[in-house]
């Protein structure tokens, strides 16, 4: 039997395509980097694990990247919303106290 090429398990069957969730990880990194960084790290592990034939590990890394990416997006969105509301409140308070 001929050994299969890169990214294919022994036997010639094509490797399954596993979404690495890189987009979610990048958005999470931009919105809340402490959690988004872990999402990005897990996302970059997926393709290497698929190439090694570790499909279970690749699926777990992809799921972890998706979960951490979503968490970073939620935390980041809440913090941005609170920041905007705080700025608006500061402007309104400043405007109301500086009147004649």
Backbone as XML, in Angstrom:
<?xml version="1.0"?>
<chain id="A" units="angstrom">
  <residue number="1" name="UNK">
    <atom name="N" x="0.840" y="-1.173" z="0.000"/>
    <atom name="CA" x="0.000" y="0.000" z="0.000"/>
    <atom name="C" x="0.891" y="1.244" z="0.000"/>
  </residue>
  <residue number="2" name="UNK">
    <atom name="N" x="0.510" y="2.229" z="-0.766"/>
    <atom name="CA" x="1.265" y="3.466" z="-0.868"/>
    <atom name="C" x="0.868" y="4.373" z="0.281"/>
  </residue>
  <residue number="3" name="UNK">
    <atom name="N" x="1.872" y="4.992" z="0.881"/>
    <atom name="CA" x="1.586" y="5.897" z="1.992"/>
    <atom name="C" x="0.889" y="7.144" z="1.463"/>
  </residue>
  <residue number="4" name="UNK">
    <atom name="N" x="-0.115" y="7.587" z="2.206"/>
    <atom name="CA" x="-0.902" y="8.729" z="1.753"/>
    <atom name="C" x="-0.108" y="10.025" z="1.876"/>
  </residue>
  <residue number="5" name="UNK">
    <atom name="N" x="-0.598" y="11.050" z="1.181"/>
    <atom name="CA" x="0.074" y="12.345" z="1.183"/>
    <atom name="C" x="-0.202" y="13.141" z="2.448"/>
  </residue>
  <residue number="6" name="UNK">
    <atom name="N" x="0.337" y="14.318" z="2.493"/>
    <atom name="CA" x="0.210" y="15.217" z="3.638"/>
    <atom name="C" x="-1.259" y="15.551" z="3.866"/>
  </residue>
  <residue number="7" name="UNK">
    <atom name="N" x="-1.713" y="15.421" z="5.100"/>
    <atom name="CA" x="-3.070" y="15.786" z="5.448"/>
    <atom name="C" x="-4.081" y="14.681" z="5.221"/>
  </residue>
  <residue number="8" name="UNK">
    <atom name="N" x="-3.627" y="13.497" z="4.821"/>
    <atom name="CA" x="-4.542" y="12.393" z="4.616"/>
    <atom name="C" x="-4.176" y="11.246" z="5.542"/>
  </residue>
  <residue number="9" name="UNK">
    <atom name="N" x="-5.171" y="10.648" z="6.179"/>
    <atom name="CA" x="-4.872" y="9.494" z="7.017"/>
    <atom name="C" x="-4.399" y="8.327" z="6.173"/>
  </residue>
  <residue number="10" name="UNK">
    <atom name="N" x="-3.694" y="7.401" z="6.778"/>
    <atom name="CA" x="-3.173" y="6.247" z="6.063"/>
    <atom name="C" x="-4.334" y="5.473" z="5.467"/>
  </residue>
  <residue number="11" name="UNK">
    <atom name="N" x="-4.280" y="5.199" z="4.215"/>
    <atom name="CA" x="-5.348" y="4.494" z="3.532"/>
    <atom name="C" x="-5.918" y="5.317" z="2.394"/>
  </residue>
  <residue number="12" name="UNK">
    <atom name="N" x="-5.537" y="6.553" z="2.257"/>
    <atom name="CA" x="-5.922" y="7.362" z="1.116"/>
    <atom name="C" x="-7.218" y="8.129" z="1.256"/>
  </residue>
  <residue number="13" name="UNK">
    <atom name="N" x="-7.973" y="7.931" z="2.340"/>
    <atom name="CA" x="-9.214" y="8.682" z="2.503"/>
    <atom name="C" x="-8.876" y="10.142" z="2.791"/>
  </residue>
  <residue number="14" name="UNK">
    <atom name="N" x="-9.614" y="11.074" z="2.201"/>
    <atom name="CA" x="-9.323" y="12.492" z="2.457"/>
    <atom name="C" x="-9.630" y="12.863" z="3.910"/>
  </residue>
  <residue number="15" name="UNK">
    <atom name="N" x="-8.856" y="13.791" z="4.436"/>
    <atom name="CA" x="-9.053" y="14.246" z="5.810"/>
    <atom name="C" x="-10.328" y="15.082" z="5.888"/>
  </residue>
  <residue number="16" name="UNK">
    <atom name="N" x="-11.078" y="14.958" z="6.970"/>
    <atom name="CA" x="-12.288" y="15.774" z="7.094"/>
    <atom name="C" x="-11.933" y="17.243" z="7.259"/>
  </residue>
  <residue number="17" name="UNK">
    <atom name="N" x="-12.780" y="18.088" z="6.728"/>
    <atom name="CA" x="-12.585" y="19.530" z="6.862"/>
    <atom name="C" x="-13.184" y="19.979" z="8.191"/>
  </residue>
  <residue number="18" name="UNK">
    <atom name="N" x="-12.372" y="20.565" z="9.034"/>
    <atom name="CA" x="-12.823" y="21.063" z="10.329"/>
    <atom name="C" x="-12.634" y="22.569" z="10.328"/>
  </residue>
  <residue number="19" name="UNK">
    <atom name="N" x="-13.719" y="23.299" z="10.602"/>
    <atom name="CA" x="-13.665" y="24.762" z="10.637"/>
    <atom name="C" x="-12.836" y="25.187" z="11.847"/>
  </residue>
  <residue number="20" name="UNK">
    <atom name="N" x="-11.793" y="25.968" z="11.616"/>
    <atom name="CA" x="-10.919" y="26.369" z="12.718"/>
    <atom name="C" x="-11.433" y="27.600" z="13.462"/>
  </residue>
  <residue number="21" name="UNK">
    <atom name="N" x="-12.525" y="28.212" z="13.019"/>
    <atom name="CA" x="-13.151" y="29.358" z="13.682"/>
    <atom name="C" x="-12.187" y="30.532" z="13.850"/>
  </residue>
  <residue number="22" name="UNK">
    <atom name="N" x="-11.337" y="30.726" z="12.875"/>
    <atom name="CA" x="-10.351" y="31.801" z="12.942"/>
    <atom name="C" x="-11.013" y="33.182" z="12.923"/>
  </residue>
  <residue number="23" name="UNK">
    <atom name="N" x="-12.074" y="33.329" z="12.163"/>
    <atom name="CA" x="-12.767" y="34.622" z="12.083"/>
    <atom name="C" x="-13.336" y="35.046" z="13.431"/>
  </residue>
  <residue number="24" name="UNK">
    <atom name="N" x="-14.002" y="34.119" z="14.105"/>
    <atom name="CA" x="-14.556" y="34.412" z="15.426"/>
    <atom name="C" x="-13.434" y="34.753" z="16.400"/>
  </residue>
  <residue number="25" name="UNK">
    <atom name="N" x="-12.330" y="34.033" z="16.299"/>
    <atom name="CA" x="-11.202" y="34.276" z="17.200"/>
    <atom name="C" x="-10.595" y="35.657" z="16.977"/>
  </residue>
  <residue number="26" name="UNK">
    <atom name="N" x="-10.499" y="36.088" z="15.725"/>
    <atom name="CA" x="-9.916" y="37.402" z="15.432"/>
    <atom name="C" x="-10.833" y="38.524" z="15.928"/>
  </residue>
  <residue number="27" name="UNK">
    <atom name="N" x="-12.131" y="38.379" z="15.701"/>
    <atom name="CA" x="-13.072" y="39.392" z="16.191"/>
    <atom name="C" x="-13.034" y="39.444" z="17.717"/>
  </residue>
  <residue number="28" name="UNK">
    <atom name="N" x="-12.993" y="38.275" z="18.346"/>
    <atom name="CA" x="-12.886" y="38.227" z="19.804"/>
    <atom name="C" x="-11.603" y="38.865" z="20.301"/>
  </residue>
  <residue number="29" name="UNK">
    <atom name="N" x="-10.522" y="38.660" z="19.562"/>
    <atom name="CA" x="-9.237" y="39.264" z="19.925"/>
    <atom name="C" x="-9.312" y="40.787" z="19.857"/>
  </residue>
  <residue number="30" name="UNK">
    <atom name="N" x="-10.014" y="41.302" z="18.868"/>
    <atom name="CA" x="-10.137" y="42.748" z="18.719"/>
    <atom name="C" x="-11.036" y="43.377" z="19.782"/>
  </residue>
  <residue number="31" name="UNK">
    <atom name="N" x="-12.083" y="42.651" z="20.186"/>
    <atom name="CA" x="-13.022" y="43.216" z="21.153"/>
    <atom name="C" x="-12.576" y="43.048" z="22.598"/>
  </residue>
  <residue number="32" name="UNK">
    <atom name="N" x="-12.006" y="41.883" z="22.933"/>
    <atom name="CA" x="-11.560" y="41.642" z="24.307"/>
    <atom name="C" x="-10.377" y="40.687" z="24.243"/>
  </residue>
  <residue number="33" name="UNK">
    <atom name="N" x="-9.186" y="41.254" z="24.148"/>
    <atom name="CA" x="-7.997" y="40.468" z="23.842"/>
    <atom name="C" x="-7.624" y="39.410" z="24.882"/>
  </residue>
  <residue number="34" name="UNK">
    <atom name="N" x="-7.876" y="39.592" z="26.193"/>
    <atom name="CA" x="-7.444" y="38.539" z="27.120"/>
    <atom name="C" x="-8.073" y="37.175" z="26.831"/>
  </residue>
  <residue number="35" name="UNK">
    <atom name="N" x="-9.331" y="37.149" z="26.474"/>
    <atom name="CA" x="-9.996" y="35.889" z="26.144"/>
    <atom name="C" x="-9.807" y="35.566" z="24.664"/>
  </residue>
  <residue number="36" name="UNK">
    <atom name="N" x="-9.815" y="36.588" z="23.826"/>
    <atom name="CA" x="-9.643" y="36.390" z="22.389"/>
    <atom name="C" x="-8.310" y="35.766" z="22.032"/>
  </residue>
  <residue number="37" name="UNK">
    <atom name="N" x="-7.291" y="36.021" z="22.844"/>
    <atom name="CA" x="-5.980" y="35.431" z="22.599"/>
    <atom name="C" x="-6.023" y="33.907" z="22.724"/>
  </residue>
  <residue number="38" name="UNK">
    <atom name="N" x="-6.732" y="33.418" z="23.732"/>
    <atom name="CA" x="-6.874" y="31.964" z="23.888"/>
    <atom name="C" x="-7.663" y="31.357" z="22.727"/>
  </residue>
  <residue number="39" name="UNK">
    <atom name="N" x="-8.664" y="32.092" z="22.248"/>
    <atom name="CA" x="-9.423" y="31.623" z="21.090"/>
    <atom name="C" x="-8.526" y="31.539" z="19.859"/>
  </residue>
  <residue number="40" name="UNK">
    <atom name="N" x="-7.681" y="32.539" z="19.672"/>
    <atom name="CA" x="-6.775" y="32.550" z="18.524"/>
    <atom name="C" x="-5.762" y="31.413" z="18.607"/>
  </residue>
  <residue number="41" name="UNK">
    <atom name="N" x="-5.235" y="31.163" z="19.786"/>
    <atom name="CA" x="-4.263" y="30.075" z="19.958"/>
    <atom name="C" x="-4.901" y="28.732" z="19.619"/>
  </residue>
  <residue number="42" name="UNK">
    <atom name="N" x="-6.112" y="28.484" z="20.130"/>
    <atom name="CA" x="-6.796" y="27.223" z="19.829"/>
    <atom name="C" x="-7.142" y="27.121" z="18.351"/>
  </residue>
  <residue number="43" name="UNK">
    <atom name="N" x="-7.502" y="28.239" z="17.749"/>
    <atom name="CA" x="-7.855" y="28.246" z="16.336"/>
    <atom name="C" x="-6.668" y="27.863" z="15.458"/>
  </residue>
  <residue number="44" name="UNK">
    <atom name="N" x="-5.487" y="28.339" z="15.832"/>
    <atom name="CA" x="-4.313" y="28.031" z="15.014"/>
    <atom name="C" x="-3.826" y="26.602" z="15.208"/>
  </residue>
  <residue number="45" name="UNK">
    <atom name="N" x="-4.270" y="25.916" z="16.220"/>
    <atom name="CA" x="-3.883" y="24.519" z="16.446"/>
    <atom name="C" x="-4.627" y="23.543" z="15.533"/>
  </residue>
  <residue number="46" name="UNK">
    <atom name="N" x="-5.797" y="23.942" z="15.050"/>
    <atom name="CA" x="-6.701" y="23.014" z="14.367"/>
    <atom name="C" x="-6.071" y="22.395" z="13.128"/>
  </residue>
  <residue number="47" name="UNK">
    <atom name="N" x="-5.545" y="23.198" z="12.208"/>
    <atom name="CA" x="-5.014" y="22.662" z="10.952"/>
    <atom name="C" x="-3.834" y="21.726" z="11.182"/>
  </residue>
  <residue number="48" name="UNK">
    <atom name="N" x="-2.979" y="22.036" z="12.150"/>
    <atom name="CA" x="-1.855" y="21.156" z="12.458"/>
    <atom name="C" x="-2.308" y="19.817" z="12.997"/>
  </residue>
  <residue number="49" name="UNK">
    <atom name="N" x="-3.337" y="19.841" z="13.833"/>
    <atom name="CA" x="-3.856" y="18.583" z="14.385"/>
    <atom name="C" x="-4.521" y="17.737" z="13.310"/>
  </residue>
  <residue number="50" name="UNK">
    <atom name="N" x="-5.214" y="18.388" z="12.372"/>
    <atom name="CA" x="-5.821" y="17.647" z="11.255"/>
    <atom name="C" x="-4.720" y="17.015" z="10.413"/>
  </residue>
  <residue number="51" name="UNK">
    <atom name="N" x="-3.648" y="17.757" z="10.161"/>
    <atom name="CA" x="-2.542" y="17.242" z="9.352"/>
    <atom name="C" x="-1.872" y="16.050" z="10.029"/>
  </residue>
  <residue number="52" name="UNK">
    <atom name="N" x="-1.871" y="16.032" z="11.361"/>
    <atom name="CA" x="-1.287" y="14.909" z="12.098"/>
    <atom name="C" x="-2.242" y="13.724" z="12.203"/>
  </residue>
  <residue number="53" name="UNK">
    <atom name="N" x="-3.502" y="13.933" z="11.816"/>
    <atom name="CA" x="-4.485" y="12.860" z="11.892"/>
    <atom name="C" x="-5.238" y="12.833" z="13.208"/>
  </residue>
  <residue number="54" name="UNK">
    <atom name="N" x="-5.033" y="13.815" z="14.072"/>
    <atom name="CA" x="-5.715" y="13.886" z="15.365"/>
    <atom name="C" x="-7.011" y="14.671" z="15.185"/>
  </residue>
  <residue number="55" name="UNK">
    <atom name="N" x="-8.040" y="13.999" z="14.649"/>
    <atom name="CA" x="-9.290" y="14.672" z="14.336"/>
    <atom name="C" x="-10.088" y="14.995" z="15.595"/>
  </residue>
  <residue number="56" name="UNK">
    <atom name="N" x="-9.977" y="14.149" z="16.602"/>
    <atom name="CA" x="-10.658" y="14.422" z="17.874"/>
    <atom name="C" x="-10.056" y="15.669" z="18.528"/>
  </residue>
  <residue number="57" name="UNK">
    <atom name="N" x="-8.737" y="15.749" z="18.571"/>
    <atom name="CA" x="-8.067" y="16.924" z="19.141"/>
    <atom name="C" x="-8.361" y="18.182" z="18.350"/>
  </residue>
  <residue number="58" name="UNK">
    <atom name="N" x="-8.432" y="18.052" z="17.024"/>
    <atom name="CA" x="-8.728" y="19.201" z="16.173"/>
    <atom name="C" x="-10.150" y="19.701" z="16.404"/>
  </residue>
  <residue number="59" name="UNK">
    <atom name="N" x="-11.075" y="18.772" z="16.561"/>
    <atom name="CA" x="-12.462" y="19.150" z="16.829"/>
    <atom name="C" x="-12.582" y="19.838" z="18.182"/>
  </residue>
  <residue number="60" name="UNK">
    <atom name="N" x="-11.879" y="19.315" z="19.187"/>
    <atom name="CA" x="-11.906" y="19.939" z="20.511"/>
    <atom name="C" x="-11.295" y="21.343" z="20.468"/>
  </residue>
  <residue number="61" name="UNK">
    <atom name="N" x="-10.191" y="21.503" z="19.769"/>
    <atom name="CA" x="-9.555" y="22.819" z="19.655"/>
    <atom name="C" x="-10.471" y="23.799" z="18.922"/>
  </residue>
  <residue number="62" name="UNK">
    <atom name="N" x="-11.147" y="23.326" z="17.879"/>
    <atom name="CA" x="-12.070" y="24.187" z="17.131"/>
    <atom name="C" x="-13.255" y="24.592" z="17.995"/>
  </residue>
  <residue number="63" name="UNK">
    <atom name="N" x="-13.792" y="23.651" z="18.758"/>
    <atom name="CA" x="-14.913" y="23.967" z="19.639"/>
    <atom name="C" x="-14.493" y="24.948" z="20.735"/>
  </residue>
  <residue number="64" name="UNK">
    <atom name="N" x="-13.302" y="24.749" z="21.277"/>
    <atom name="CA" x="-12.786" y="25.655" z="22.312"/>
    <atom name="C" x="-12.556" y="27.054" z="21.736"/>
  </residue>
  <residue number="65" name="UNK">
    <atom name="N" x="-12.029" y="27.125" z="20.519"/>
    <atom name="CA" x="-11.812" y="28.417" z="19.867"/>
    <atom name="C" x="-13.136" y="29.137" z="19.649"/>
  </residue>
  <residue number="66" name="UNK">
    <atom name="N" x="-14.153" y="28.399" z="19.229"/>
    <atom name="CA" x="-15.464" y="29.002" z="18.999"/>
    <atom name="C" x="-16.073" y="29.504" z="20.302"/>
  </residue>
  <residue number="67" name="UNK">
    <atom name="N" x="-15.982" y="28.688" z="21.347"/>
    <atom name="CA" x="-16.540" y="29.065" z="22.640"/>
    <atom name="C" x="-15.832" y="30.292" z="23.211"/>
  </residue>
  <residue number="68" name="UNK">
    <atom name="N" x="-14.500" y="30.288" z="23.177"/>
    <atom name="CA" x="-13.740" y="31.418" z="23.713"/>
    <atom name="C" x="-13.935" y="32.670" z="22.851"/>
  </residue>
  <residue number="69" name="UNK">
    <atom name="N" x="-14.027" y="32.500" z="21.545"/>
    <atom name="CA" x="-14.265" y="33.632" z="20.659"/>
    <atom name="C" x="-15.603" y="34.292" z="20.930"/>
  </residue>
  <residue number="70" name="UNK">
    <atom name="N" x="-16.645" y="33.470" z="21.096"/>
    <atom name="CA" x="-17.966" y="34.022" z="21.402"/>
    <atom name="C" x="-17.965" y="34.722" z="22.756"/>
  </residue>
  <residue number="71" name="UNK">
    <atom name="N" x="-17.296" y="34.127" z="23.729"/>
    <atom name="CA" x="-17.208" y="34.741" z="25.051"/>
    <atom name="C" x="-16.502" y="36.094" z="24.973"/>
  </residue>
  <residue number="72" name="UNK">
    <atom name="N" x="-15.416" y="36.166" z="24.224"/>
    <atom name="CA" x="-14.684" y="37.424" z="24.068"/>
    <atom name="C" x="-15.538" y="38.473" z="23.368"/>
  </residue>
  <residue number="73" name="UNK">
    <atom name="N" x="-16.316" y="38.059" z="22.376"/>
    <atom name="CA" x="-17.191" y="38.990" z="21.666"/>
    <atom name="C" x="-18.264" y="39.531" z="22.610"/>
  </residue>
  <residue number="74" name="UNK">
    <atom name="N" x="-18.853" y="38.663" z="23.408"/>
    <atom name="CA" x="-19.899" y="39.094" z="24.338"/>
    <atom name="C" x="-19.332" y="40.048" z="25.385"/>
  </residue>
  <residue number="75" name="UNK">
    <atom name="N" x="-18.210" y="39.671" z="25.998"/>
    <atom name="CA" x="-17.602" y="40.538" z="27.013"/>
    <atom name="C" x="-17.190" y="41.868" z="26.401"/>
  </residue>
  <residue number="76" name="UNK">
    <atom name="N" x="-16.566" y="41.828" z="25.237"/>
    <atom name="CA" x="-16.137" y="43.051" z="24.576"/>
    <atom name="C" x="-17.297" y="43.960" z="24.218"/>
  </residue>
  <residue number="77" name="UNK">
    <atom name="N" x="-18.385" y="43.379" z="23.713"/>
    <atom name="CA" x="-19.553" y="44.183" z="23.342"/>
    <atom name="C" x="-20.173" y="44.837" z="24.572"/>
  </residue>
  <residue number="78" name="UNK">
    <atom name="N" x="-20.254" y="44.095" z="25.666"/>
    <atom name="CA" x="-20.810" y="44.657" z="26.900"/>
    <atom name="C" x="-19.919" y="45.794" z="27.409"/>
  </residue>
  <residue number="79" name="UNK">
    <atom name="N" x="-18.617" y="45.596" z="27.399"/>
    <atom name="CA" x="-17.709" y="46.641" z="27.874"/>
    <atom name="C" x="-17.761" y="47.881" z="26.986"/>
  </residue>
  <residue number="80" name="UNK">
    <atom name="N" x="-17.827" y="47.681" z="25.672"/>
    <atom name="CA" x="-17.948" y="48.835" z="24.767"/>
    <atom name="C" x="-19.253" y="49.571" z="25.024"/>
  </residue>
  <residue number="81" name="UNK">
    <atom name="N" x="-20.352" y="48.846" z="25.205"/>
    <atom name="CA" x="-21.650" y="49.481" z="25.461"/>
    <atom name="C" x="-21.619" y="50.267" z="26.774"/>
  </residue>
  <residue number="82" name="UNK">
    <atom name="N" x="-21.027" y="49.681" z="27.805"/>
    <atom name="CA" x="-20.917" y="50.386" z="29.088"/>
    <atom name="C" x="-20.046" y="51.630" z="28.963"/>
  </residue>
  <residue number="83" name="UNK">
    <atom name="N" x="-18.995" y="51.544" z="28.180"/>
    <atom name="CA" x="-18.134" y="52.713" z="27.970"/>
    <atom name="C" x="-18.879" y="53.832" z="27.262"/>
  </residue>
  <residue number="84" name="UNK">
    <atom name="N" x="-19.630" y="53.485" z="26.250"/>
    <atom name="CA" x="-20.401" y="54.499" z="25.514"/>
    <atom name="C" x="-21.462" y="55.114" z="26.416"/>
  </residue>
  <residue number="85" name="UNK">
    <atom name="N" x="-22.163" y="54.271" z="27.177"/>
    <atom name="CA" x="-23.171" y="54.799" z="28.100"/>
    <atom name="C" x="-22.537" y="55.688" z="29.158"/>
  </residue>
  <residue number="86" name="UNK">
    <atom name="N" x="-21.363" y="55.310" z="29.651"/>
    <atom name="CA" x="-20.663" y="56.127" z="30.638"/>
    <atom name="C" x="-20.259" y="57.478" z="30.079"/>
  </residue>
  <residue number="87" name="UNK">
    <atom name="N" x="-19.790" y="57.492" z="28.851"/>
    <atom name="CA" x="-19.423" y="58.765" z="28.211"/>
    <atom name="C" x="-20.648" y="59.643" z="28.011"/>
  </residue>
  <residue number="88" name="UNK">
    <atom name="N" x="-21.755" y="59.047" z="27.566"/>
    <atom name="CA" x="-22.985" y="59.823" z="27.384"/>
    <atom name="C" x="-23.476" y="60.373" z="28.717"/>
  </residue>
  <residue number="89" name="UNK">
    <atom name="N" x="-23.418" y="59.567" z="29.758"/>
    <atom name="CA" x="-23.839" y="60.019" z="31.082"/>
    <atom name="C" x="-22.941" y="61.152" z="31.566"/>
  </residue>
  <residue number="90" name="UNK">
    <atom name="N" x="-21.660" y="61.062" z="31.337"/>
    <atom name="CA" x="-20.727" y="62.111" z="31.755"/>
    <atom name="C" x="-21.016" y="63.419" z="31.033"/>
  </residue>
  <residue number="91" name="UNK">
    <atom name="N" x="-21.320" y="63.327" z="29.747"/>
    <atom name="CA" x="-21.644" y="64.533" z="28.971"/>
    <atom name="C" x="-22.934" y="65.151" z="29.486"/>
  </residue>
  <residue number="92" name="UNK">
    <atom name="N" x="-23.938" y="64.331" z="29.741"/>
    <atom name="CA" x="-25.222" y="64.855" z="30.223"/>
    <atom name="C" x="-25.081" y="65.476" z="31.612"/>
  </residue>
  <residue number="93" name="UNK">
    <atom name="N" x="-24.344" y="64.844" z="32.488"/>
    <atom name="CA" x="-24.129" y="65.391" z="33.823"/>
    <atom name="C" x="-23.352" y="66.699" z="33.745"/>
  </residue>
  <residue number="94" name="UNK">
    <atom name="N" x="-22.344" y="66.717" z="32.909"/>
    <atom name="CA" x="-21.540" y="67.930" z="32.744"/>
    <atom name="C" x="-22.392" y="69.070" z="32.175"/>
  </residue>
  <residue number="95" name="UNK">
    <atom name="N" x="-23.237" y="68.770" z="31.212"/>
    <atom name="CA" x="-24.081" y="69.789" z="30.602"/>
    <atom name="C" x="-25.125" y="70.311" z="31.587"/>
  </residue>
  <residue number="96" name="UNK">
    <atom name="N" x="-25.653" y="69.432" z="32.426"/>
    <atom name="CA" x="-26.695" y="69.852" z="33.351"/>
    <atom name="C" x="-26.130" y="70.637" z="34.529"/>
  </residue>
  <residue number="97" name="UNK">
    <atom name="N" x="-24.902" y="70.394" z="34.934"/>
    <atom name="CA" x="-24.321" y="71.106" z="36.062"/>
    <atom name="C" x="-23.636" y="72.408" z="35.674"/>
  </residue>
  <residue number="98" name="UNK">
    <atom name="N" x="-23.318" y="72.566" z="34.411"/>
    <atom name="CA" x="-22.617" y="73.780" z="33.985"/>
    <atom name="C" x="-23.567" y="74.864" z="33.501"/>
  </residue>
  <residue number="99" name="UNK">
    <atom name="N" x="-24.864" y="74.627" z="33.584"/>
    <atom name="CA" x="-25.834" y="75.626" z="33.139"/>
    <atom name="C" x="-25.891" y="76.806" z="34.081"/>
  </residue>
  <residue number="100" name="UNK">
    <atom name="N" x="-26.533" y="77.915" z="33.625"/>
    <atom name="CA" x="-26.598" y="79.107" z="34.467"/>
    <atom name="C" x="-27.615" y="78.989" z="35.561"/>
  </residue>
</chain>
